[in-house]
Amino acid sequence: QFPFGRRLPCDIYWHGVSFHDNNIFSGQVNKFPGMMETVRKITLSRAMRTMQDLFPLEYNFYPRSWILPEELSLFVAEVRMIKDSNPSWKPTFIVKPDGGCQGDGIYLIKDPSDIRLTGSIQSRPAVVQEYICKPLLMDKLKFDIRLYVLLKSLEPLEIYIAKDGLSRFCTEPYQEPTLKNLHQVFMHLTNYSLNIHSGNFIHSDSVNTGSKRTFSSILCRLSSRGADVKKLWSDIISLVIKTIIALTPELKVYYQSDIPAGKPGPTCFQILGFDILLLKNLKPVLLEVNANPSMRIEHEQELSPGVFENVPSPVDEEVKVAVIRDTLRLVDPQKKKRKDTQCLLYPGIADGKLQLKPVKIQVKSGMKDKQHKHHSLKLS
């Protein structure tokens, strides 16, 4: 919105999809150049595999992956070799189109020969991954976690992780994949955009129940069972940091191309959506990274056939309003003038281990609403 036209510069430019404006010479933009391309499934898989080759133990949170169609023969050969050496291995694989979103085009297979070798695989490349067959269940349902991560700066690398996120549930009780249930998307795929069409989807006014809940409500239930929630958070923080480190070289190439050093231009920040699955042993596994996570805080409700209205979603509002609010506070160009401070925690790297250290930020004076804590990493 430019009420006075583009003659007056803005402090913050909020783009809807991607960085696309070459006429901004100052201020801050909420998108990094090239972010959409960098977190696409194939690009992300290449970056993660590069790091897995270098640091296999550090990057074991990303599923084994192959890129189609170029690595189809390698995929077939490696699966055959593993099966020959371990006849008890009965894998399932998940095929994800590179440019797909909201569950579009995803399907499960039991054998490489089941890949749909149609013309679409040539025009629409994909990633095939080993499917996680033993996820953590809650109320007998599979779920994933959407965490919101603020990449505030590339140089120095500065990351903030929101302390609460969303847990998106499947709507059919989970069973390990078999040839009979491979096509039951409401059992295997956690995508909200798919499960919303299930007759079992539950919209709840509570953040603790329903088909979409806060991640903090899941942590409370795990804690009540005696789970080590602090270790889980530490593992998730490590996953986020290592993922962004893997993406940083490519992001810097885009950044330096669009905003060359020494020339006037904006600084950038961006909210990312990390989709994470928990195994039964509470190990977090990275599913994908979303460059444009939805910030809607309502959902559509059908009043009568073909007639819909937008209804507030308490769980979305609880999480997303805090993410947007605290993002704006963190990038607020006027924050240096504020007097009140709030202590945040960020994991620093010392002797190869993560340790918590305090860092102060400026927040609006007299703010009465709840302050959400974050985790951040600053590397120089």
KEVEXZA-966458 format. One record per residue (C-alpha): residue number from 1; x, y, z. Coordinates in steps of 0.5 Angstrom, whole numbers. Each point is the difference from the previous one (the first is absolute). Layout:
BEGIN
NUM|X|Y|Z $
...
***
This chain:
BEGIN
1|0|0|0 $
2|3|7|-2 $
3|-5|5|2 $
4|4|6|-2 $
5|3|-4|-6 $
6|7|-2|-1 $
7|4|6|1 $
8|0|-1|7 $
9|5|-5|3 $
10|-3|-6|5 $
11|4|-3|6 $
12|-3|-7|-2 $
13|-3|-2|-6 $
14|-4|-7|0 $
15|0|-4|-6 $
16|-6|-5|-1 $
17|4|-6|-3 $
18|7|2|-2 $
19|6|5|-1 $
20|-2|4|-6 $
21|1|7|0 $
22|6|3|-2 $
23|-2|7|1 $
24|1|0|8 $
25|7|3|2 $
26|-1|0|7 $
27|-4|-2|6 $
28|-1|-8|1 $
29|-4|-5|-4 $
30|-3|-6|3 $
31|2|-5|-6 $
32|7|-2|-1 $
33|2|0|-8 $
34|0|-8|-2 $
35|-3|-2|6 $
36|-6|-4|-4 $
37|5|-3|-4 $
38|5|-2|5 $
39|-5|-4|5 $
40|-4|-4|-6 $
41|0|-7|1 $
42|6|-2|-5 $
43|5|6|2 $
44|-2|-1|7 $
45|2|-8|-1 $
46|6|2|-3 $
47|3|5|5 $
48|-2|-5|6 $
49|4|-6|-4 $
50|6|4|-1 $
51|0|1|8 $
52|-2|-7|1 $
53|6|-2|-4 $
54|5|5|4 $
55|-3|-1|7 $
56|-5|-7|0 $
57|-1|0|7 $
58|-2|8|1 $
59|-5|-1|-6 $
60|-3|-6|1 $
61|-7|3|1 $
62|-1|0|-7 $
63|-3|-6|-3 $
64|4|-4|-6 $
65|-2|4|-6 $
66|0|-1|-8 $
67|-1|5|-5 $
68|-5|-2|-6 $
69|1|-1|-6 $
70|8|1|0 $
71|1|-5|6 $
72|-5|-5|-2 $
73|5|-6|-2 $
74|4|2|6 $
75|-6|-1|5 $
76|-2|-6|-3 $
77|7|-3|1 $
78|1|2|7 $
79|-7|-2|2 $
80|2|-7|-3 $
81|7|0|3 $
82|-3|1|7 $
83|-5|-5|-1 $
84|5|-5|-2 $
85|4|1|6 $
86|-6|1|5 $
87|-6|-5|-2 $
88|-4|3|6 $
89|0|7|-3 $
90|-7|1|-2 $
91|0|8|-2 $
92|-5|5|-2 $
93|2|6|-4 $
94|-4|6|-1 $
95|0|4|-7 $
96|0|8|1 $
97|-1|4|-7 $
98|6|6|1 $
99|-5|6|-1 $
100|-6|-4|4 $
101|-3|3|6 $
102|-6|-1|4 $
103|1|-8|-1 $
104|-1|1|-8 $
105|3|-6|-3 $
106|2|-4|6 $
107|0|-7|0 $
108|3|-6|3 $
109|3|-7|-3 $
110|3|-6|2 $
111|5|-1|-5 $
112|4|4|-5 $
113|-4|-3|-6 $
114|-7|3|3 $
115|3|7|-2 $
116|-5|3|-5 $
117|4|1|-6 $
118|-4|4|-4 $
119|1|6|-4 $
120|-1|4|6 $
121|7|-2|4 $
122|4|3|-6 $
123|-4|7|0 $
124|-1|0|8 $
125|6|-3|3 $
126|-1|-3|7 $
127|4|-2|7 $
128|-1|-8|2 $
129|2|-1|7 $
130|-1|-6|5 $
131|-6|1|4 $
132|0|0|7 $
133|-4|-6|2 $
134|0|1|8 $
135|-2|7|2 $
136|-2|2|7 $
137|-8|0|0 $
138|-4|4|4 $
139|-7|-3|1 $
140|2|-5|-5 $
141|1|5|-5 $
142|6|2|-4 $
143|2|8|0 $
144|5|5|-2 $
145|2|6|3 $
146|1|7|-3 $
147|5|4|3 $
148|1|7|-2 $
149|7|3|-1 $
150|2|7|-1 $
151|7|1|-4 $
152|1|7|2 $
153|7|0|-3 $
154|5|-4|-5 $
155|6|4|2 $
156|1|-1|6 $
157|-5|-6|0 $
158|-5|2|5 $
159|-6|-5|1 $
160|-6|0|5 $
161|-5|-6|1 $
162|-7|1|3 $
163|-1|-3|6 $
164|-7|-3|-2 $
165|-2|-3|-7 $
166|-6|-4|-3 $
167|-1|-7|1 $
168|-4|-3|-6 $
169|-3|-6|0 $
170|-3|-6|-5 $
171|-7|-1|1 $
172|0|-8|-1 $
173|4|-5|6 $
174|7|-1|-2 $
175|2|-7|-3 $
176|7|-2|-3 $
177|-1|0|-7 $
178|-2|-6|-4 $
179|-2|-1|-7 $
180|-7|1|2 $
181|1|7|4 $
182|5|3|-4 $
183|-5|5|-4 $
184|-4|2|7 $
185|3|7|0 $
186|-4|2|6 $
187|4|-5|4 $
188|7|1|-3 $
189|0|7|-2 $
190|0|6|5 $
191|-1|5|-5 $
192|-6|5|3 $
193|-2|2|-7 $
194|-2|-8|-1 $
195|-3|-2|7 $
196|-4|6|0 $
197|-5|-3|-5 $
198|0|-7|4 $
199|-7|-1|4 $
200|4|-1|6 $
201|4|7|0 $
202|-2|3|7 $
203|0|8|1 $
204|1|1|7 $
205|0|6|4 $
206|5|-3|5 $
207|7|1|-2 $
208|1|-7|3 $
209|-5|-4|-4 $
210|-2|-1|-7 $
211|3|-1|-7 $
212|5|6|1 $
213|3|1|7 $
214|6|4|3 $
215|6|-3|0 $
216|1|2|8 $
217|-6|-4|1 $
218|3|-6|-3 $
219|6|1|5 $
220|-4|0|6 $
221|-3|-6|-2 $
222|7|-3|-1 $
223|3|3|6 $
224|-6|-3|4 $
225|3|-7|-2 $
226|7|1|2 $
227|3|2|-7 $
228|6|4|0 $
229|-3|7|-3 $
230|6|4|1 $
231|4|-5|-4 $
232|-5|0|-5 $
233|0|7|-1 $
234|8|0|0 $
235|-1|-5|-6 $
236|-5|4|-4 $
237|5|7|1 $
238|6|-4|-2 $
239|-4|-3|-6 $
240|-3|7|-2 $
241|7|3|1 $
242|4|-5|-5 $
243|-5|0|-5 $
244|0|8|-1 $
245|8|-1|0 $
246|-1|-5|-6 $
247|-4|5|-3 $
248|4|6|1 $
249|5|0|-6 $
250|-5|-1|-5 $
251|-4|6|3 $
252|6|4|0 $
253|1|0|-7 $
254|-7|2|-1 $
255|1|6|5 $
256|7|2|-3 $
257|-3|0|-7 $
258|-7|4|1 $
259|3|5|6 $
260|8|0|-2 $
261|4|3|6 $
262|2|7|-1 $
263|-7|2|-3 $
264|-6|3|3 $
265|-5|-5|1 $
266|-4|-3|6 $
267|1|-5|5 $
268|-4|-6|1 $
269|-3|-5|5 $
270|-5|-6|-1 $
271|-5|-4|4 $
272|1|-7|-2 $
273|-4|-6|1 $
274|3|-7|2 $
275|-4|-6|0 $
276|3|-5|5 $
277|-2|-7|2 $
278|1|-4|6 $
279|2|-7|0 $
280|-2|-5|6 $
281|7|2|4 $
282|-2|7|-1 $
283|6|1|-5 $
284|-2|6|-5 $
285|0|-1|-7 $
286|0|6|-5 $
287|-6|-1|-6 $
288|1|6|-3 $
289|1|8|0 $
290|-6|5|-2 $
291|2|7|-3 $
292|-7|2|1 $
293|-3|-3|6 $
294|-8|2|0 $
295|-1|5|5 $
296|-8|0|0 $
297|-3|0|7 $
298|-7|-2|-3 $
299|-3|-6|-3 $
300|-6|-1|-5 $
301|-6|-3|2 $
302|-6|-2|-4 $
303|-6|3|2 $
304|-5|-3|-5 $
305|2|-3|-7 $
306|5|4|-4 $
307|0|6|6 $
308|6|1|4 $
309|2|4|5 $
310|7|2|4 $
311|0|-3|7 $
312|5|2|5 $
313|5|-5|2 $
314|3|0|7 $
315|6|-4|-1 $
316|2|4|-6 $
317|-1|6|3 $
318|4|-2|7 $
319|6|-2|-4 $
320|0|4|-6 $
321|-2|7|3 $
322|6|-1|4 $
323|5|-2|-5 $
324|-2|7|-4 $
325|0|4|6 $
326|7|-2|2 $
327|3|0|-7 $
328|-2|7|-1 $
329|3|2|7 $
330|6|-4|-2 $
331|1|4|-6 $
332|-3|7|2 $
333|5|5|-2 $
334|-2|5|6 $
335|2|-6|5 $
336|6|4|2 $
337|-4|5|3 $
338|-4|-4|4 $
339|2|-1|8 $
340|-3|-6|2 $
341|4|-7|-2 $
342|-2|-7|1 $
343|5|-6|0 $
344|0|-5|-5 $
345|3|-6|0 $
346|5|-3|-6 $
347|4|-6|-1 $
348|7|2|-1 $
349|5|-5|-2 $
350|6|-1|4 $
351|5|-6|0 $
352|-5|-3|-5 $
353|-6|0|5 $
354|-6|4|0 $
355|0|4|7 $
356|-5|6|1 $
357|2|7|1 $
358|-5|6|1 $
359|0|6|-5 $
360|-4|6|1 $
361|-5|3|-5 $
362|-4|6|0 $
363|-8|0|1 $
364|-5|5|0 $
365|-1|4|6 $
366|-6|-2|5 $
367|-2|-6|-4 $
368|-5|-4|4 $
369|-1|-6|-5 $
370|3|-7|1 $
371|8|0|-2 $
372|1|-6|-4 $
373|7|-3|1 $
374|5|-2|-6 $
375|6|-3|-1 $
376|5|3|-5 $
377|7|-1|-2 $
378|5|5|-2 $
379|6|-2|-4 $
380|5|5|-2 $
***
